[in-house]
Amino acid sequence: MGAEWVTRHLDYDGELTWLIESHGPPDDPTPPCRPTCRHCYATQLPPDARERLVINELSLYPSDLVNHPRLEEVLRRARELVASREPLPLKLITSGKGLTERRLKALLRHLDQLDFHLLSTDPAERASLTREPVPRAERVLELVRRAAREVDTVANVVLVPGHNLRSLPRILRDLDDWGLRKCVVIPVGLTRYHRGGLRPLTPDEERWAWRVCRRLDRELDLDVVPCDSLLPAERFRPRLDPVARRCARALEGLEMRVGLVTGEAFGPVIRELCERVNAELGDRALEPVIVRNRYFGGNIRCAGLLTGRDVIRALQGVDVDVAVVPRIAVELGSFIDGVTTWEVAARADCEVIVGPERVEELPEVLSRLASGWSGCTGPC
């Protein structure tokens, strides 16, 4: 399977960009990062990941495109690649660990947006997670400030208890002072294979982080965006009534039960949506199918990392005629363990269709289903 290296990227706030993947082009890949960050996903994969996951091998090691020895050439190729595509900003996500003044100038020449995986605005705090020397972390943060003066600059901050969690208010205020436009706040994800001595956020810590994000989003010019896995019920609940009404209208007269498949993080949202739709219809037309991620374990609860095997297991425990699976779970053409929607349909004994990118688009999918559309059972 060839790696797609400049992809359409949907951010948590709905912003669309072309993203240059950190592994770079398959014929000229970026060398692996050394040393890796303490919380890096690529260091906590299951032992059979290379054999089981349908992800190009380049994605199974940690990398950062700014470390590419031919960075300028790769950036130029990326710009040429998207020239005939949908007109969206071209961006790169980088930790900045290998950033230098020369490399920053190359980025500024070719990119519309820079997205920094910062972790903190304090050098010592950042270095505790990136494992870089503190003076080096200080230099990277200075280059981020310089970038913000010249190009659209955003950040993402992964919250790690014991390292940067309680510094979140100060980090966001610093980013606002530096002139960044947006910061996405993400709770650390840890599989059961993690060996870094870290822990996930507690429910109380998640609620505290959510309140900080909401308050400082109002106070600062910085757009503070909590990711979908940080208390999604709090974020989406105000939008559910109009979505539920539209879903109910779409399902009127449909004599079948539809299962909405999701991960544990978004589970409360989908459960509440189903309850509101069923109350509106006076019938049990929608069924939440909340899938526990047994393959990765830990606190990995997002829909994008669901395996087909886990989805089959969840569907075999419910009575539905049609299952709507999240588009993000099959964007590679199958689930990440290689299981196709055909296999899920056959083993779960129900039709399987691929849902939308956003919950607000679900009524349109249900309308097409009610009108006889057979959806996307099979490779998508």
C-alpha positions in Angstrom: 0.0 0.0 0.0 1.6 3.3 -1.0 1.7 6.1 1.5 -0.3 9.2 0.9 2.0 11.9 2.1 0.0 15.2 1.4 -3.5 14.6 2.8 -6.7 16.5 3.4 -6.7 17.3 7.1 -9.8 18.1 9.2 -9.0 19.8 12.5 -11.1 19.6 15.6 -12.8 23.0 14.9 -13.7 22.0 11.3 -10.8 23.8 9.7 -9.6 22.1 6.5 -6.0 22.1 5.2 -3.6 20.1 3.1 -1.2 18.4 5.6 2.3 17.3 4.7 2.7 14.0 6.7 5.7 13.9 9.0 7.1 10.8 7.2 7.5 12.7 4.0 7.3 11.1 0.5 7.5 7.2 0.4 10.4 7.4 -2.1 12.4 9.7 0.2 11.2 9.2 3.8 12.1 11.3 6.8 14.6 9.6 9.2 13.2 8.5 12.5 13.3 11.0 15.5 15.9 10.5 18.1 15.3 10.7 21.0 11.5 10.2 21.0 9.1 12.2 23.1 8.0 10.4 26.3 4.4 10.2 25.1 5.0 9.4 21.4 2.3 7.1 20.0 4.9 5.2 17.9 6.7 3.9 20.9 3.6 2.4 22.5 2.1 0.3 19.7 1.0 -3.4 20.2 3.8 -6.0 19.5 2.1 -7.2 16.3 1.4 -3.8 14.9 3.7 -4.2 11.8 1.9 -7.4 10.8 -1.6 -6.4 11.7 -2.1 -2.7 11.1 -2.9 -1.5 7.5 -0.7 1.6 7.8 2.3 2.2 5.7 5.5 1.2 7.5 6.6 4.8 7.4 3.9 5.7 9.9 5.1 3.1 12.5 8.1 5.0 13.5 8.2 8.6 15.0 9.4 11.2 12.5 9.3 15.0 12.0 9.6 16.4 8.5 11.8 19.4 9.6 14.6 16.8 10.1 14.5 15.8 6.4 17.9 16.3 4.8 16.3 17.6 1.6 13.6 19.7 3.3 13.4 22.4 0.7 12.9 19.9 -2.1 10.2 18.0 -0.2 8.3 21.2 0.5 8.5 22.2 -3.1 7.1 18.8 -4.2 4.3 19.1 -1.7 3.4 22.6 -3.1 3.4 21.3 -6.6 1.2 18.3 -5.6 -1.6 20.4 -4.2 -1.5 23.0 -6.9 -4.3 21.3 -8.9 -6.3 20.2 -5.8 -8.9 21.9 -3.8 -7.6 25.4 -2.8 -6.8 24.9 0.9 -3.8 26.1 3.0 -0.8 23.9 3.0 0.5 23.1 6.5 3.0 21.0 8.4 2.7 19.7 12.0 6.1 19.7 13.7 7.5 19.3 17.2 10.2 21.7 16.2 12.9 19.5 17.8 15.1 19.8 14.7 14.2 23.3 13.8 16.9 25.8 12.9 16.8 29.3 11.4 17.7 27.9 8.0 14.9 25.3 8.1 12.4 27.8 9.4 13.1 30.0 6.4 12.4 27.1 4.1 9.1 26.4 5.9 8.1 30.1 5.6 8.9 30.1 1.8 6.5 27.2 1.0 3.8 26.8 3.7 0.7 28.7 4.4 0.4 27.5 8.0 2.7 26.1 10.7 1.3 23.9 13.4 3.7 23.4 16.4 3.4 20.4 18.7 4.7 22.6 21.6 3.8 20.9 24.9 4.7 24.0 26.8 6.0 27.5 26.5 8.4 26.9 29.4 11.7 25.3 28.1 12.3 23.1 31.1 8.7 21.8 31.1 8.9 21.2 27.3 12.2 19.4 27.7 10.8 17.1 30.3 8.6 15.5 27.6 10.6 15.9 24.4 13.9 14.8 26.1 15.8 17.6 24.4 18.3 19.7 26.3 16.7 22.8 28.0 18.8 25.3 26.0 17.7 23.6 22.8 14.0 23.8 23.9 14.5 27.5 24.7 15.8 28.0 21.1 12.9 26.2 19.5 10.4 28.3 21.4 12.1 31.4 20.2 11.8 30.2 16.6 8.1 29.6 17.2 7.7 33.2 18.4 9.5 34.3 15.2 7.3 32.2 13.0 4.2 33.7 14.5 5.3 37.1 13.3 5.5 35.9 9.7 3.0 33.2 8.9 -0.3 31.8 10.2 0.9 29.9 13.3 -1.1 27.5 15.4 -0.2 25.1 18.2 -1.3 21.9 19.8 -0.6 21.1 23.5 -0.9 17.5 24.7 -1.7 17.6 28.4 0.4 15.2 30.5 -0.2 15.0 34.3 3.0 15.7 36.3 4.6 17.6 33.4 2.5 20.4 31.9 -1.2 19.9 32.9 -1.4 22.6 35.6 0.5 25.0 33.5 -2.3 25.1 30.9 -3.6 28.7 31.8 0.0 30.1 31.6 0.7 28.3 28.3 -2.4 29.6 26.6 -1.7 33.2 27.8 1.9 32.9 26.5 0.7 31.7 23.1 -1.8 34.6 22.9 1.1 37.1 23.7 3.3 35.5 21.0 0.6 36.1 18.4 -0.5 32.5 17.6 -4.0 32.2 16.1 -5.1 28.9 17.6 -4.3 26.2 20.1 -5.8 22.7 20.2 -5.7 21.1 23.6 -5.4 17.3 23.7 -5.4 14.9 26.7 -2.5 12.5 26.4 -3.3 9.1 24.9 -1.6 6.1 26.4 -2.1 2.5 25.2 -1.6 -0.4 27.6 1.8 -0.9 26.0 3.2 2.4 27.3 6.3 2.2 29.4 7.1 5.8 30.1 5.8 6.1 33.6 3.0 8.5 32.5 -0.7 8.4 33.3 -3.9 9.7 31.6 -6.0 12.6 33.0 -8.5 11.8 35.6 -12.2 12.8 35.0 -11.7 15.7 37.4 -8.6 16.8 35.5 -10.5 16.6 32.2 -13.3 18.8 33.6 -10.7 21.3 34.9 -8.9 21.5 31.6 -12.3 21.9 29.8 -13.2 24.9 32.0 -9.8 26.5 31.5 -10.2 26.1 27.7 -13.7 27.6 27.7 -12.7 30.5 29.9 -9.5 31.5 28.1 -11.2 31.1 24.7 -13.5 33.9 25.8 -10.8 36.1 27.4 -8.0 35.8 24.8 -7.6 36.6 21.1 -6.2 33.1 20.8 -8.8 30.5 19.6 -8.6 27.8 22.2 -10.0 24.5 20.8 -10.4 21.5 23.1 -10.1 18.3 21.0 -13.1 16.0 20.6 -11.9 13.5 23.1 -11.8 16.1 25.9 -15.4 16.0 27.4 -17.1 15.7 24.0 -20.5 15.6 25.7 -20.0 19.1 27.0 -18.9 20.4 23.6 -21.6 18.7 21.5 -24.7 18.6 23.8 -25.8 22.2 22.9 -26.0 21.1 19.2 -27.8 17.8 19.6 -31.5 19.1 19.6 -31.5 20.3 16.0 -29.5 17.3 14.8 -31.9 14.9 16.6 -34.9 16.6 15.1 -33.5 16.3 11.6 -32.5 12.7 12.2 -36.0 11.9 13.4 -37.5 13.4 10.2 -35.1 11.4 8.1 -36.1 8.1 9.8 -39.9 8.5 9.8 -41.5 5.4 8.4 -38.2 3.5 8.1 -38.9 0.0 9.3 -35.4 -1.0 10.4 -33.1 -0.3 13.4 -29.9 1.6 12.7 -26.8 1.3 14.9 -24.4 4.3 15.3 -20.9 2.9 15.8 -18.5 5.0 17.8 -15.6 4.9 20.3 -15.9 5.3 24.0 -14.9 9.0 24.0 -17.8 10.0 21.8 -20.1 7.3 23.2 -22.0 9.6 25.6 -22.8 12.0 22.7 -24.1 9.2 20.4 -26.1 7.6 23.3 -27.8 10.9 24.1 -28.5 11.6 20.4 -30.1 8.2 20.0 -32.3 8.8 23.1 -33.5 12.1 21.7 -34.3 10.7 18.3 -36.1 7.7 19.7 -38.1 9.9 22.0 -39.1 12.1 19.1 -40.2 9.1 17.0 -41.8 7.1 19.9 -39.8 4.1 18.7 -36.3 2.6 19.1 -35.0 3.4 15.6 -31.4 4.4 16.6 -29.1 2.2 18.7 -25.8 3.4 20.1 -23.0 0.9 19.5 -20.1 2.0 21.7 -17.0 0.0 20.9 -14.3 -0.6 23.6 -10.8 -0.5 22.1 -9.4 -3.8 23.2 -6.6 -3.9 20.7 -4.8 -0.8 22.0 -6.2 -0.7 25.5 -5.2 2.1 27.9 -7.2 5.3 27.5 -7.4 5.0 23.7 -11.1 5.7 23.1 -11.3 7.7 19.8 -13.2 6.4 16.8 -10.2 6.8 14.4 -8.3 4.0 16.1 -11.1 1.4 16.2 -10.2 -2.0 14.7 -12.7 -4.1 12.7 -12.4 -6.9 15.1 -13.5 -4.8 18.0 -16.4 -3.4 15.9 -17.5 -6.9 15.0 -17.5 -7.9 18.6 -19.6 -4.9 19.6 -22.1 -5.4 16.8 -22.6 -9.1 17.6 -24.0 -8.0 20.9 -26.8 -5.7 19.5 -29.8 -6.2 17.2 -29.5 -3.8 14.3 -30.3 -4.0 10.6 -27.8 -1.4 9.5 -24.6 -0.1 11.2 -23.2 3.3 10.4 -19.4 3.3 11.1 -17.5 6.6 11.5 -15.7 7.7 8.3 -12.5 8.4 10.2 -12.3 4.7 11.2 -12.1 3.5 7.5 -10.4 6.4 5.8 -7.6 4.1 4.8 -10.1 1.9 2.8 -10.6 -0.5 5.8 -10.3 -0.4 9.5 -6.7 -0.1 10.6 -6.4 -3.9 11.3 -7.2 -4.5 7.6 -10.8 -5.7 8.3 -13.1 -4.3 5.6 -16.7 -3.2 5.9 -17.7 -6.2 3.8 -16.2 -8.5 6.5 -17.9 -6.6 9.3 -21.2 -6.9 7.5 -20.8 -10.6 7.0 -19.7 -11.5 10.5 -22.1 -9.1 12.3 -25.0 -10.0 10.0 -26.1 -6.5 9.2 -25.6 -4.0 6.4 -22.7 -1.5 7.0 -22.5 2.0 5.7 -19.9 4.7 6.2 -21.1 7.8 8.1 -20.1 11.4 7.8 -17.1 13.3 9.0 -19.1 15.4 11.5 -22.2 14.5 13.6 -24.1 17.5 12.1 -24.0 15.7 8.7 -25.6 12.5 10.0 -29.2 13.4 9.1 -28.2 13.5 5.4 -26.8 10.0 5.6 -29.9 8.7 7.3 -32.1 10.4 4.6 -30.2 8.6 1.9 -30.6 5.4 3.8 -34.3 5.9 4.2 -34.6 6.6 0.4 -33.1 3.2 -0.4 -29.4 4.1 -0.7 -27.4 1.0 0.1 -24.4 3.0 1.2 -20.9 1.7 1.2 -20.8 -1.9 2.4 -17.4 -3.1 1.2 -14.1 -1.3 0.8 -14.7 2.4 0.8 
